[in-house]
Amino acid sequence: MNPFTRIRAKSLRSLGENQLIDEIRGWLGDVNPPAPFGIGDDCAVFAPAKKQQVITVDPVIFGRHFDRRISPEQVGAKLLKRNLSDLAAMGAKPTVAVISLALDAQVSTAWLKAFYIGLAKTARTYSVKIVGGDIAQADQVLVATLTLVGVVSGKRLLFRDGAKIGDSIYVTGQLGGSLESHHVDFTPLLEEGAWLAAEKDVRSMMDVSDGLAKDLRSLTPRGAKPCVRLEHLPVSPAARRAARRSGKAPAHHALSDGEDYQLLFSLAASANRAAFERRWARKFKTRLTQIGLFVDADAKIDGAIDFAALSGYEHLR
């Protein structure tokens, strides 16, 4: 659906800022509490947490993260879910969010209403309250940015650092081909992330958003490198279809496409891997794959992927 319209009566220009804010309250419904705990004051008020809190922010940009082939409901859902995936990667659960819009006055009112309906539906699913935000006019632009606050689910948060040489590398789900549909049709792995954070042998974790080839670098400890073989990658059917169109190998798409929104984590070398995997299988249907381990940076491993020669998605390049 095209987010823009030249028909004034169907555009945001016909509403103006104040009426648009009133409409947004209605579109969000019960996920927006009354002021001062929701839209209406200079700041929203929310209760202090007894546990550690986390905060993350992500945008969706027309022409970059979505286009007119993606429904506005899906765009609203994606905006919240990609933030939820960040919380999942640290073993946290969401609480409240604020949303900032930068948009042209020619944005369609119908498009924005559907966007908020998709956002509100997803917020209800994950018990998130939308408590405020901001609106700014920008020429020929449509950007929605959501800031999400969360709280640790259990006794600890997981971070990207913490892995050691000898630790196993695991990833959930399958990788690659996300542009086919997965970049909007995915489930944030909040329960899985919370469970992993409660496992003492899980040392570090992050979500795969820019491609395994790039994201794995953030998990790799100093003085180490990942030892991963192509045959161990959980390549998705979508990545294989993308490979037929691009002429590149399926593994290239699995390593570099990005927007997989899977969890990537390290497990201590001393852990009982078989027992760990059995516990996972009893709890979740989500696929789990040990793709390799961290080795000394100077180690010579035949057949391992050369991650130094690869890249995922990198902003501003």
Secondary structure, 3 states (H helix, E strand, C coil): CCCECCCHHHEHHHCCHHHHHHHHHHHHHHHCCCCCCCCCCCCCCCCCCCCCEEEEEEEEEECCCECCCCCHHHHHHHHHHHHHHHHHCCCEEEEEEEEEEEECCCEEHHHHHHHHHHHHHHHHHCCCEEEEEEEEECCCCEEEEEEEEEEECCCCCCCCCCCCCCCEEEEECCECCHHHCCCCCCCCCHHHHHHHHHCCCEEEEEEECCCHHHHHHHHCCCCEEEEECHHHCCECHHHHHHHHHHCCCHHHHHHHCCCCCEEEEEECCCCCHHHHHHHHHHHCCCCEEEEEEEEECCCCCCCCCCHHHCCCCCCCC
